[in-house]
Amino acid sequence: MTECNAEQLEFHALGRRAVTGRFDGGAISSDDGALLLRERGAKTRIVARMAEQFTDHRDPEATEHSVRELTGQRVLGLALGYEDLNDHDRLRHDPLFAAAVGKRDPEGRERLREQDRGKALASSSTLNRLELTPITCTPTSCGCTSAPSPTCCSVRCAALACRTPSCTPPSARPSARGC
């Protein structure tokens, strides 16, 4: 007969906060697998390595979520089956999901704007802007034959088709459906 007698599970700390899984109520989430994914991600640094691929063009004074947090939120959502961005408008209220992403304030009590308090994570609109971040184009990344510009390529163009006439790769032109 199997006997389960663990009263709580211990996970990596979140800053100075202890992260534990308990079975006696309190803040409840159905996505407890998020903590297991966080543990694995901490070892592989996969989200941090993905976030390093972005160039953050945002104004630091007006930014509440780091690129690493935004990337982590999106990747974790996808791993848990939340493929649509609009799912994040509900997930941003979940303190366990926020802790798994690495937010220091998983309940969102210290958010700058009053209307965002209680929502630790980014909205679907913010995540959408991340997904549409322009890629810095280099001759090797898209086959450009002239000097690239920061807005030369866009994530929405699957083949990294250049968006300016002076930077035209030989085999990839923007298609009407993708760009």
Rosetta silent file (secondary structure, phi, psi, omega in degrees, C-alpha in Angstrom):
SEQUENCE: MTECNAEQLEFHALGRRAVTGRFDGGAISSDDGALLLRERGAKTRIVARMAEQFTDHRDPEATEHSVRELTGQRVLGLALGYEDLNDHDRLRHDPLFAAAVGKRDPEGRERLREQDRGKALASSSTLNRLELTPITCTPTSCGCTSAPSPTCCSVRCAALACRTPSCTPPSARPSARGC
SCORE:     score description
SCORE:     0.000 S_00000001
   1 L     0.000  134.789  178.958    0.000    0.000    0.000 S_00000001
   2 L   -83.308  133.246  178.981    1.300    3.455   -0.931 S_00000001
   3 L  -125.520  121.348  179.729    1.430    5.955    1.887 S_00000001
   4 L  -101.811  114.517 -177.724    1.960    9.648    1.200 S_00000001
   5 L  -125.522   13.173  176.923    3.120   11.462    4.288 S_00000001
   6 L   -74.243  124.290  179.102    4.974   14.505    2.928 S_00000001
   7 L   -83.645  -26.459  177.631    3.441   17.589    4.481 S_00000001
   8 E  -158.312  157.755  176.729    5.205   19.967    2.108 S_00000001
   9 E  -111.959  140.205 -179.972    7.618   20.096   -0.820 S_00000001
  10 E  -102.790  133.852  177.298   10.586   22.449   -0.898 S_00000001
  11 E  -122.032  171.090  176.574   11.578   24.289   -4.105 S_00000001
  12 E   -55.855  142.319  179.616   14.347   26.791   -4.947 S_00000001
  13 E   -66.196  157.595  175.248   13.848   30.091   -3.127 S_00000001
  14 E  -113.528   92.614 -172.758   12.531   33.174   -4.926 S_00000001
  15 L    66.005 -123.651  178.475   14.893   35.870   -3.673 S_00000001
  16 L   -92.265   -2.686 -178.929   14.456   35.834    0.091 S_00000001
  17 E   -87.139  137.771  172.946   11.114   34.036   -0.111 S_00000001
  18 E   -81.633  141.719  176.651   10.838   30.313    0.500 S_00000001
  19 E  -115.475  116.068 -179.060    8.779   28.436   -2.100 S_00000001
  20 E  -131.198  150.154  171.958    6.962   25.415   -0.714 S_00000001
  21 E  -104.606  121.886  179.909    4.145   23.198   -1.878 S_00000001
  22 E  -123.166  165.080 -173.906    1.694   22.410    0.883 S_00000001
  23 L  -122.107   30.715 -176.901   -1.518   20.482    0.924 S_00000001
  24 L  -120.720   24.974  177.680   -3.556   22.357    3.505 S_00000001
  25 L    97.336 -152.085 -176.497   -5.234   25.087    1.414 S_00000001
  26 L    87.020 -153.489  178.308   -4.152   28.691    1.073 S_00000001
  27 L   -66.631  119.459 -173.187   -3.335   30.163   -2.335 S_00000001
  28 L  -114.055  139.878  176.285   -4.256   27.363   -4.734 S_00000001
  29 L  -137.501  145.247  176.549   -3.229   26.849   -8.346 S_00000001
  30 L   -87.033   -4.575 -176.502   -3.952   24.006  -10.745 S_00000001
  31 L  -103.727   49.175 -178.531   -0.608   24.595  -12.471 S_00000001
  32 L   -67.043  -17.256  174.634    1.739   23.105   -9.892 S_00000001
  33 H   -62.632  -19.496  178.671    3.776   21.630  -12.757 S_00000001
  34 H   -60.265  -36.708  179.343    5.028   25.189  -13.274 S_00000001
  35 H   -69.447  -35.432  176.651    7.310   24.825  -10.250 S_00000001
  36 H   -66.914  -40.613  176.504    8.789   21.627  -11.623 S_00000001
  37 H   -64.694  -37.268  177.211    9.426   23.366  -14.951 S_00000001
  38 H   -61.508  -42.920  179.289   11.017   26.271  -13.050 S_00000001
  39 H   -60.760  -45.769 -179.442   13.374   23.854  -11.300 S_00000001
  40 H   -66.769  -42.088  179.574   14.431   22.301  -14.604 S_00000001
  41 H   -63.148  -32.983  178.410   14.727   25.699  -16.283 S_00000001
  42 H   -64.912  -33.300  179.882   17.004   26.947  -13.513 S_00000001
  43 H   -77.293  -39.822 -176.172   19.423   24.140  -14.297 S_00000001
  44 H   -88.243  -20.562 -176.839   19.389   24.501  -18.098 S_00000001
  45 L    59.307   27.865 -175.149   19.070   28.325  -18.227 S_00000001
  46 H   -62.543  -42.631 -178.908   16.960   27.857  -21.357 S_00000001
  47 H   -68.343  -42.388  178.774   14.755   30.920  -20.751 S_00000001
  48 H   -61.346  -40.894  179.086   17.723   33.137  -19.895 S_00000001
  49 H   -67.431  -36.827  176.561   19.494   32.011  -23.059 S_00000001
  50 H   -66.872  -43.563 -178.122   16.375   32.702  -25.134 S_00000001
  51 H   -63.093  -30.680  178.781   15.934   36.140  -23.564 S_00000001
  52 L   -64.747  -16.194 -179.249   19.529   37.039  -24.452 S_00000001
  53 L   -80.667  -10.513 -179.967   18.525   36.845  -28.123 S_00000001
  54 L   -93.849  145.651  169.158   16.285   39.919  -27.777 S_00000001
  55 L  -103.985  120.166 -176.644   17.410   43.525  -27.989 S_00000001
  56 L   -85.510  108.095 -179.168   15.293   45.535  -25.565 S_00000001
  57 L   -93.369    4.607 -174.772   14.308   48.787  -27.279 S_00000001
  58 L   -78.560  157.809  175.954   11.941   49.825  -24.472 S_00000001
  59 L   -73.868  117.002 -177.585   12.317   52.859  -22.233 S_00000001
  60 H   -58.762  -28.576  179.785   13.788   51.495  -18.961 S_00000001
  61 H   -69.882  -24.309 -177.112   11.875   54.101  -16.944 S_00000001
  62 H  -108.283   17.421 -174.498    8.555   52.773  -18.237 S_00000001
  63 L  -111.229  125.211  177.959    9.410   49.068  -18.013 S_00000001
  64 L  -104.879  -26.161 -176.362    8.138   46.800  -15.235 S_00000001
  65 L  -114.614  127.526  177.542    8.856   43.371  -16.725 S_00000001
  66 L   -71.756  160.963  176.741   12.314   42.330  -17.865 S_00000001
  67 H   -61.059  -36.741  178.032   12.730   40.577  -21.200 S_00000001
  68 H   -62.555  -41.627  178.463   13.746   37.479  -19.235 S_00000001
  69 H   -67.346  -41.913  179.188   10.486   37.587  -17.252 S_00000001
  70 H   -64.191  -43.426  178.488    8.400   38.136  -20.392 S_00000001
  71 H   -63.931  -43.674  178.449   10.168   35.288  -22.193 S_00000001
  72 H   -61.942  -41.134  179.212    9.757   33.056  -19.145 S_00000001
  73 H   -62.409  -44.788 -178.140    6.069   33.885  -18.873 S_00000001
  74 H   -69.000  -45.836 -178.787    5.450   33.055  -22.524 S_00000001
  75 H   -64.846  -43.889  179.639    7.570   29.879  -22.578 S_00000001
  76 H   -63.814  -41.120  176.873    6.091   28.590  -19.324 S_00000001
  77 H   -59.812  -44.827  178.555    2.581   29.289  -20.598 S_00000001
  78 H   -62.728  -42.785 -179.117    3.285   27.342  -23.770 S_00000001
  79 H   -63.652  -28.394 -179.751    4.798   24.448  -21.789 S_00000001
  80 L   -93.663    4.490  175.867    1.657   24.262  -19.649 S_00000001
  81 L    95.133    8.418  178.526   -0.660   24.274  -22.668 S_00000001
  82 L   -95.964   82.718 -173.875   -1.620   27.961  -22.744 S_00000001
  83 L   -81.306  -22.636 -178.421   -0.848   28.612  -26.401 S_00000001
  84 L   -90.274  138.805  179.034   -3.016   31.713  -26.847 S_00000001
  85 H   -60.714  -33.823 -177.840   -1.781   35.079  -25.605 S_00000001
  86 H   -65.571  -17.515  174.253   -5.214   35.927  -24.230 S_00000001
  87 H   -61.663  -28.034 -176.532   -4.759   33.083  -21.693 S_00000001
  88 H   -72.683  -17.684  176.019   -2.190   35.312  -19.985 S_00000001
  89 H   -67.979  -24.060  173.607   -4.842   37.861  -19.037 S_00000001
  90 H   -91.464  -41.248 -177.604   -6.072   35.234  -16.552 S_00000001
  91 H   -63.354  -26.304 -176.749   -2.669   33.730  -15.707 S_00000001
  92 L   -65.741  -12.331  177.449   -1.273   37.102  -14.654 S_00000001
  93 L   -90.202   -8.270 -172.149   -3.405   36.835  -11.484 S_00000001
  94 L   -89.573  110.130 -178.075   -1.871   33.471  -10.457 S_00000001
  95 H   -64.202  -31.598  178.803    0.846   33.909   -7.771 S_00000001
  96 H   -68.137  -42.128  177.719    2.229   30.399   -8.313 S_00000001
  97 H   -62.665  -41.711  178.319    2.649   31.047  -12.039 S_00000001
  98 H   -63.578  -40.198  177.741    4.335   34.388  -11.205 S_00000001
  99 H   -65.238  -39.262  178.809    6.689   32.655   -8.770 S_00000001
 100 H   -65.570  -32.421  177.137    7.548   30.066  -11.409 S_00000001
 101 H   -72.701  -26.127  179.044    8.369   32.895  -13.844 S_00000001
 102 L   106.864   16.231  178.523   10.654   34.409  -11.191 S_00000001
 103 L   -69.378  131.086  179.511    8.717   37.530  -10.175 S_00000001
 104 L   -69.736  -23.608  179.308    9.988   38.875   -6.837 S_00000001
 105 L  -120.422   77.655 -171.927    6.454   40.091   -6.040 S_00000001
 106 L   -66.054  -11.712  176.998    4.288   37.128   -7.102 S_00000001
 107 L  -100.125   -3.864  176.487    1.078   38.769   -5.905 S_00000001
 108 L    69.829   24.860 -178.041    1.693   42.019   -7.785 S_00000001
 109 L   -72.437  -24.578 -174.900    1.249   44.217   -4.724 S_00000001
 110 L  -103.677   18.028  179.100    4.166   46.509   -5.629 S_00000001
 111 L   -62.057  149.014 -176.451    3.235   47.242   -9.255 S_00000001
 112 L   -67.392  -46.042 -177.825    3.747   50.864  -10.280 S_00000001
 113 L   -91.575  134.387 -178.578    0.308   51.506  -11.718 S_00000001
 114 H   -53.341  -43.107 -176.314   -2.700   51.123   -9.444 S_00000001
 115 H   -66.921  -16.642  179.463   -4.705   49.335  -12.142 S_00000001
 116 H   -96.587   -8.323 -178.890   -2.000   46.634  -12.418 S_00000001
 117 L   -65.105  138.765 -175.459   -1.771   45.829   -8.709 S_00000001
 118 L    92.400   -3.251  179.255   -2.808   42.277   -7.950 S_00000001
 119 L  -127.786   95.612 -173.780   -1.508   41.162  -11.358 S_00000001
 120 L   -69.591  -28.129 -172.347    2.154   40.253  -11.057 S_00000001
 121 L  -103.422  173.809 -177.727    2.672   39.292  -14.683 S_00000001
 122 L   -75.025  154.560  176.462    2.410   40.988  -18.060 S_00000001
 123 L   -80.415  170.224  177.402   -0.803   41.300  -20.026 S_00000001
 124 H   -62.499  -33.207  178.943   -1.395   39.657  -23.388 S_00000001
 125 H   -64.336  -42.382  179.083   -0.775   43.040  -25.047 S_00000001
 126 H   -65.251  -43.164  178.085    2.688   43.330  -23.507 S_00000001
 127 H   -64.475  -35.568  177.715    3.559   39.774  -24.527 S_00000001
 128 H   -63.218  -41.240  177.695    2.315   40.507  -28.044 S_00000001
 129 H   -63.204  -36.192  176.426    4.694   43.467  -28.295 S_00000001
 130 H   -62.731  -45.575 -177.871    7.548   41.166  -27.245 S_00000001
 131 H   -65.290  -25.100 -179.161    6.655   38.676  -29.960 S_00000001
 132 L  -100.298   14.359  178.207    6.625   41.444  -32.569 S_00000001
 133 L   -59.920  131.502  177.377    9.971   42.940  -31.494 S_00000001
 134 E   -64.329  145.838  175.819   12.062   43.806  -34.559 S_00000001
 135 E   -92.087  140.258  172.833   15.141   41.699  -35.085 S_00000001
 136 L   -75.617  121.265 -174.018   18.427   43.461  -35.663 S_00000001
 137 L   -87.083  134.455  173.172   19.344   42.416  -39.171 S_00000001
 138 L  -126.014  156.720 -179.705   22.857   41.392  -40.080 S_00000001
 139 H   -54.875  -32.995 -178.741   24.097   40.234  -43.482 S_00000001
 140 H   -80.445  -23.693 -176.463   24.495   36.699  -42.159 S_00000001
 141 H   -80.986  -26.554 -179.255   21.053   36.494  -40.516 S_00000001
 142 H  -134.960    3.420  177.989   18.983   37.268  -43.603 S_00000001
 143 L    78.885   21.120 -179.689   21.333   37.322  -46.561 S_00000001
 144 L   -64.494  143.637  179.723   21.197   41.106  -47.012 S_00000001
 145 L  -100.905   -9.454  178.232   23.606   42.461  -49.576 S_00000001
 146 L  -119.528  178.842 -178.793   23.647   46.037  -48.270 S_00000001
 147 L   -62.832  124.433 -179.877   24.150   47.637  -44.866 S_00000001
 148 L   -76.877  159.793  175.480   21.360   46.415  -42.554 S_00000001
 149 L  -121.593  161.423 -177.492   19.257   48.633  -40.331 S_00000001
 150 L   -59.462  -25.569 -179.146   17.677   47.776  -36.932 S_00000001
 151 L  -103.929   17.036 -177.553   14.225   47.495  -38.509 S_00000001
 152 L   -58.889  -42.807 -175.889   15.394   45.569  -41.551 S_00000001
 153 E  -119.684  160.825  179.343   13.780   42.320  -40.454 S_00000001
 154 E  -136.449  145.700  179.433   10.718   41.388  -38.442 S_00000001
 155 L   -59.093  -32.824 -176.850    9.811   38.309  -36.421 S_00000001
 156 L   -64.936  -21.978  179.745    6.526   38.097  -38.321 S_00000001
 157 L   -87.604  107.308 -172.649    8.395   37.320  -41.553 S_00000001
 158 L   -58.032  -35.160 -178.039    9.106   33.628  -41.269 S_00000001
 159 L   -95.585   16.226 -176.360   12.019   33.737  -43.703 S_00000001
 160 L    54.480   42.283 -179.251   13.432   36.955  -42.170 S_00000001
 161 L   -67.896  131.205 -177.260   12.434   38.751  -45.353 S_00000001
 162 L   -68.166  151.328 -174.221   13.812   42.279  -45.378 S_00000001
 163 L  -109.551    2.981  178.129   11.375   45.161  -45.191 S_00000001
 164 L  -123.268  143.151 -177.659   13.341   47.889  -46.971 S_00000001
 165 L   -60.045  -31.156 -177.404   14.172   48.053  -50.690 S_00000001
 166 L   -78.006   -4.410 -177.373   17.867   48.775  -49.995 S_00000001
 167 L  -131.229   70.917 -174.643   18.199   45.562  -47.983 S_00000001
 168 L  -107.770  115.029  175.928   16.777   42.821  -50.185 S_00000001
 169 L   -71.657  149.349 -174.267   17.873   39.243  -49.656 S_00000001
 170 L   -62.543  -34.351 -173.125   18.106   37.324  -52.892 S_00000001
 171 L  -112.889   -0.956 -174.859   15.590   34.594  -52.071 S_00000001
 172 L  -128.138  108.577  174.895   13.182   36.047  -49.495 S_00000001
 173 L  -108.372  145.753  177.905   10.635   38.725  -50.333 S_00000001
 174 L   -59.083  134.129  176.400    7.868   39.673  -47.859 S_00000001
 175 L   -94.604  156.958 -177.611    4.690   37.779  -48.590 S_00000001
 176 L   -65.107  -32.513 -176.934    1.276   39.384  -48.314 S_00000001
 177 L   -80.157  -30.156 -174.041    0.125   36.923  -45.675 S_00000001
 178 L   -95.306  -26.120 -174.668    3.167   37.093  -43.343 S_00000001
 179 L  -125.199    0.000    0.000    4.238   40.744  -43.436 S_00000001
